[in-house]
Amino acid sequence: MRSLLTALTLCFALTSHAKEVILDLKSGQPLTREQLIEQIKVHDILLLGEIHDNHRHHAIHGELLRDIGTKQPFVVAEHLTYGKTYTQRGDLLDDLTAAGFDGQGWDWPTHLQLFAPIAKHDIPLVGGNLPLEAARKIAREGETALPDEFARILRAAPLPALAAKTLDQDLLDGHCGHLKASMLPNMRLTQRARDAAMFAGLRTAPAGKLKVLVAGNGHIRMDYGVPVIIEALMPQSRWMSVAFIEADGDIKDQLSTLKQRYTHVWITEATIRDDPCAGFGKR
């Protein structure tokens, strides 16, 4: 633990933003941005997490995708619809919308600093999220509504009981306690179907490309997210899961938990936001 604390202290001095920390959770060592990029280059799959309303997270993602260099990235984004490909025709928002991006739902231009570098540097970009109606149907009807492609993926990568229980609790917390227990199995399946769609998107990348997923931190967790599927169906792949989180209290108390979820974390300042549970369910 002492080495981790030393690493955290040192990393404050090494990152370009004084209040940011990059940490390799496997080794417990701090990384500079350049060292992280060097690690990325020797992997086949890069999973980049985010807190959806944190503009800094999206800016870092855009910069990393621009600067990776040797392997051109092939990006799968949670923000676009699975089966759709971004094609640059003119206006960025219009082109994203044609690929399934919901500007209102994702509070555009929150993700502008992610997508602008992708467009500028002609980085291939495809969707990785379930269509909204498909997600709603799975939430209502369960397994019978699961598309065959995703059903096959999930059968090959079942969740251990503890991981399923953890996901259920996170779904309850994410719905501010307003989710009925009877709805949990279908909601868990909906979440996993999204993971399956993201994995399926990664699988479409041409040979030699760095496969990159950009999604919420929950989707890149090692215990119940896309890594579970990668380990089951692409076990020879070299992958890394980089969560982008916000400084919240004493980080040393969170290290053991984070190590179970991700291979790396990039810690930024917190975004000022209202209580997400205030008024939940009233609309």
C-alpha positions as CSV (number, residue, x, y, z in Angstrom):
1,M,0.0,0.0,0.0
2,R,2.8,2.4,0.8
3,S,4.2,2.0,-2.7
4,L,0.8,2.8,-4.2
5,L,0.6,6.0,-2.1
6,T,4.0,7.0,-3.2
7,A,3.0,6.4,-6.8
8,L,0.0,8.5,-6.4
9,T,1.9,11.4,-4.9
10,L,4.6,11.2,-7.6
11,C,2.0,11.0,-10.4
12,F,0.5,14.4,-9.4
13,A,3.8,15.9,-10.5
14,L,4.1,13.9,-13.7
15,T,0.8,14.5,-15.4
16,S,0.2,17.5,-17.6
17,H,-2.8,18.5,-15.4
18,A,-1.6,19.0,-11.8
19,K,-4.6,17.4,-10.2
20,E,-4.8,14.4,-12.5
21,V,-3.4,10.9,-11.7
22,I,-2.7,8.0,-14.1
23,L,-2.2,4.7,-12.4
24,D,-1.3,1.2,-13.6
25,L,-3.4,-0.8,-11.2
26,K,-1.5,-4.1,-11.9
27,S,1.9,-2.7,-11.0
28,G,0.8,0.0,-8.6
29,Q,3.0,2.4,-10.5
30,P,2.2,5.9,-11.8
31,L,2.3,6.6,-15.5
32,T,2.9,9.7,-17.5
33,R,0.6,10.2,-20.5
34,E,3.4,9.2,-22.8
35,Q,4.0,6.0,-20.8
36,L,0.3,5.1,-21.0
37,I,0.4,5.5,-24.8
38,E,3.4,3.3,-25.1
39,Q,1.5,0.6,-23.1
40,I,-1.6,1.0,-25.4
41,K,0.5,0.4,-28.5
42,V,1.4,-3.2,-27.5
43,H,-2.2,-4.1,-26.9
44,D,-4.9,-5.3,-29.3
45,I,-7.9,-3.9,-27.5
46,L,-8.3,-0.6,-25.6
47,L,-11.3,-0.1,-23.5
48,L,-11.8,3.6,-22.5
49,G,-14.3,4.4,-19.8
50,E,-16.0,7.7,-19.1
51,I,-18.3,9.5,-16.8
52,H,-20.8,10.7,-19.4
53,D,-21.1,14.4,-18.3
54,N,-17.4,15.0,-17.7
55,H,-16.0,17.1,-20.6
56,R,-12.4,16.5,-19.6
57,H,-12.8,12.7,-20.0
58,H,-13.9,13.2,-23.6
59,A,-11.1,15.7,-24.3
60,I,-8.5,13.2,-23.1
61,H,-10.1,10.4,-25.2
62,G,-9.9,12.5,-28.3
63,E,-6.3,13.4,-27.6
64,L,-5.3,9.8,-27.0
65,L,-7.0,8.6,-30.2
66,R,-5.2,11.3,-32.1
67,D,-1.8,10.5,-30.7
68,I,-1.6,6.7,-30.5
69,G,0.2,6.7,-33.8
70,T,1.6,3.3,-34.9
71,K,-1.7,1.3,-34.9
72,Q,-4.5,3.4,-36.3
73,P,-7.4,2.9,-34.0
74,F,-10.8,1.5,-34.9
75,V,-13.4,3.0,-32.6
76,V,-16.6,1.6,-31.3
77,A,-18.7,4.1,-29.4
78,E,-21.5,3.5,-27.0
79,H,-23.0,6.8,-28.2
80,L,-23.8,5.4,-31.6
81,T,-26.1,2.6,-32.7
82,Y,-24.7,-0.9,-33.3
83,G,-24.6,-1.7,-37.0
84,K,-24.2,1.9,-38.1
85,T,-21.0,3.5,-39.3
86,Y,-20.0,7.1,-39.0
87,T,-19.5,8.7,-42.5
88,Q,-18.1,12.2,-42.8
89,R,-20.3,14.3,-45.1
90,G,-20.4,17.7,-43.7
91,D,-21.7,18.9,-40.3
92,L,-20.3,16.8,-37.5
93,L,-23.5,16.5,-35.5
94,D,-25.6,15.7,-38.5
95,D,-23.2,13.0,-39.5
96,L,-23.2,11.5,-36.0
97,T,-27.0,11.6,-35.9
98,A,-27.1,9.6,-39.1
99,A,-25.0,7.0,-37.2
100,G,-27.5,6.8,-34.4
101,F,-26.2,9.6,-32.1
102,D,-28.9,11.3,-30.0
103,G,-27.7,14.8,-29.5
104,Q,-30.3,15.7,-26.9
105,G,-29.9,12.4,-25.0
106,W,-26.1,12.8,-24.9
107,D,-26.3,16.5,-24.2
108,W,-24.4,17.7,-27.2
109,P,-21.8,19.3,-27.3
110,T,-20.6,17.4,-24.3
111,H,-18.8,14.8,-26.5
112,L,-17.5,17.3,-29.1
113,Q,-13.9,16.9,-28.0
114,L,-14.1,13.2,-28.5
115,F,-15.7,13.1,-31.9
116,A,-14.0,16.2,-33.5
117,P,-10.5,14.6,-33.5
118,I,-12.0,11.3,-34.8
119,A,-13.5,13.2,-37.7
120,K,-10.5,15.4,-38.4
121,H,-8.1,12.4,-38.5
122,D,-10.4,10.1,-40.4
123,I,-10.4,7.5,-37.6
124,P,-12.9,4.7,-38.4
125,L,-16.0,5.0,-36.1
126,V,-18.9,2.6,-35.6
127,G,-21.7,2.2,-33.2
128,G,-21.8,-0.2,-30.3
129,N,-25.1,0.4,-28.5
130,L,-28.4,-1.4,-28.8
131,P,-31.1,0.5,-30.7
132,L,-33.4,2.1,-28.1
133,E,-36.4,0.0,-29.0
134,A,-34.4,-3.2,-28.9
135,A,-33.2,-2.3,-25.3
136,R,-36.8,-1.5,-24.2
137,K,-38.1,-4.8,-25.7
138,I,-35.4,-6.8,-23.8
139,A,-36.2,-5.0,-20.6
140,R,-39.9,-5.9,-21.0
141,E,-39.7,-9.4,-22.4
142,G,-36.3,-10.8,-21.4
143,E,-34.4,-13.5,-23.3
144,T,-37.1,-14.0,-26.0
145,A,-36.4,-10.5,-27.2
146,L,-32.6,-11.0,-27.3
147,P,-31.2,-10.9,-30.9
148,D,-29.6,-14.2,-31.8
149,E,-26.1,-12.7,-32.4
150,F,-26.1,-11.3,-28.9
151,A,-27.7,-14.4,-27.3
152,R,-24.8,-16.6,-28.7
153,I,-22.2,-14.2,-27.3
154,L,-23.8,-14.1,-23.8
155,R,-24.2,-17.9,-23.7
156,A,-20.5,-18.2,-24.3
157,A,-19.7,-15.7,-21.5
158,P,-22.0,-16.2,-18.6
159,L,-21.6,-14.1,-15.5
160,P,-20.5,-15.7,-12.2
161,A,-23.1,-15.4,-9.5
162,L,-21.2,-12.8,-7.5
163,A,-20.7,-10.7,-10.6
164,A,-24.4,-10.8,-11.4
165,K,-25.2,-9.8,-7.8
166,T,-22.8,-6.9,-8.1
167,L,-24.3,-5.8,-11.4
168,D,-27.8,-6.0,-9.9
169,Q,-26.8,-3.7,-7.0
170,D,-25.2,-1.2,-9.4
171,L,-28.4,-1.2,-11.4
172,L,-30.4,-0.5,-8.3
173,D,-28.0,2.3,-7.3
174,G,-28.1,3.7,-10.8
175,H,-31.8,3.9,-10.6
176,C,-31.7,5.6,-7.2
177,G,-33.5,2.7,-5.5
178,H,-36.6,3.1,-7.8
179,L,-36.0,-0.2,-9.7
180,K,-38.3,-3.0,-8.7
181,A,-36.5,-6.2,-7.7
182,S,-38.7,-8.1,-10.2
183,M,-37.3,-6.0,-13.0
184,L,-33.6,-6.8,-12.2
185,P,-33.2,-10.0,-14.3
186,N,-34.3,-8.2,-17.5
187,M,-32.5,-5.0,-16.7
188,R,-29.3,-7.1,-16.1
189,L,-29.9,-8.8,-19.5
190,T,-30.3,-5.4,-21.2
191,Q,-27.0,-4.2,-19.8
192,R,-25.3,-7.4,-20.9
193,A,-26.9,-7.2,-24.3
194,R,-25.3,-3.7,-24.6
195,D,-22.0,-5.3,-23.7
196,A,-22.5,-7.9,-26.3
197,A,-23.3,-5.3,-29.0
198,M,-20.1,-3.4,-28.1
199,F,-18.0,-6.6,-28.3
200,A,-19.6,-7.4,-31.6
201,G,-18.6,-4.0,-32.8
202,L,-15.0,-4.5,-31.8
203,R,-15.0,-7.8,-33.7
204,T,-15.7,-6.0,-36.9
205,A,-12.4,-4.1,-36.8
206,P,-10.0,-4.9,-39.7
207,A,-6.9,-6.9,-38.9
208,G,-4.0,-4.8,-37.6
209,K,-6.2,-2.0,-36.2
210,L,-6.2,-1.2,-32.5
211,K,-9.7,-2.0,-31.4
212,V,-11.0,0.8,-29.1
213,L,-14.2,0.9,-27.2
214,V,-15.4,4.2,-25.7
215,A,-18.2,3.7,-23.2
216,G,-19.3,4.3,-19.7
217,N,-17.1,2.9,-16.9
218,G,-19.6,0.2,-16.1
219,H,-19.2,-1.4,-19.6
220,I,-15.5,-1.8,-19.3
221,R,-15.4,-3.4,-15.8
222,M,-13.5,-6.7,-15.6
223,D,-16.0,-8.3,-13.3
224,Y,-19.2,-7.9,-15.3
225,G,-18.5,-5.8,-18.4
226,V,-17.1,-6.3,-21.9
227,P,-13.8,-7.8,-20.6
228,V,-15.8,-10.9,-19.5
229,I,-16.8,-11.4,-23.1
230,I,-13.3,-10.8,-24.5
231,E,-11.8,-13.3,-22.1
232,A,-14.4,-15.9,-23.2
233,L,-14.4,-15.4,-26.9
234,M,-11.0,-13.7,-27.7
235,P,-8.8,-15.2,-24.9
236,Q,-5.5,-14.5,-26.8
237,S,-6.2,-10.8,-27.1
238,R,-4.1,-8.3,-25.2
239,W,-6.5,-5.8,-23.7
240,M,-6.5,-3.0,-21.2
241,S,-9.4,-1.3,-19.4
242,V,-8.8,2.3,-18.5
243,A,-11.4,3.9,-16.3
244,F,-11.8,7.6,-16.1
245,I,-13.0,8.5,-12.7
246,E,-13.2,11.6,-10.5
247,A,-11.3,12.4,-7.4
248,D,-13.7,11.6,-4.6
249,G,-12.4,11.6,-1.0
250,D,-9.2,9.7,-0.2
251,I,-8.2,7.7,-3.3
252,K,-6.1,5.2,-1.3
253,D,-9.3,3.8,0.2
254,Q,-10.6,2.9,-3.3
255,L,-7.5,1.2,-4.7
256,S,-8.3,-2.3,-3.8
257,T,-11.8,-2.0,-5.3
258,L,-10.5,-0.3,-8.4
259,K,-7.9,-3.1,-9.0
260,Q,-10.8,-5.6,-9.2
261,R,-12.5,-3.6,-11.9
262,Y,-9.9,-2.1,-14.2
263,T,-6.3,-2.4,-15.3
264,H,-5.7,1.4,-15.2
265,V,-7.4,4.5,-13.9
266,W,-7.1,8.1,-15.0
267,I,-8.3,10.3,-12.2
268,T,-9.5,13.8,-12.9
269,E,-11.2,16.6,-11.1
270,A,-14.9,16.2,-10.5
271,T,-17.5,17.9,-12.6
272,I,-19.9,20.1,-10.6
273,R,-23.4,18.6,-11.0
274,D,-26.7,18.4,-9.3
275,D,-27.7,15.3,-7.3
276,P,-28.6,12.8,-10.0
277,C,-31.2,11.2,-7.7
278,A,-33.0,14.5,-6.9
279,G,-36.4,14.2,-8.5
280,F,-35.6,10.8,-10.1
281,G,-38.7,9.3,-11.7
282,K,-40.8,12.4,-11.6
283,R,-40.6,13.0,-15.3
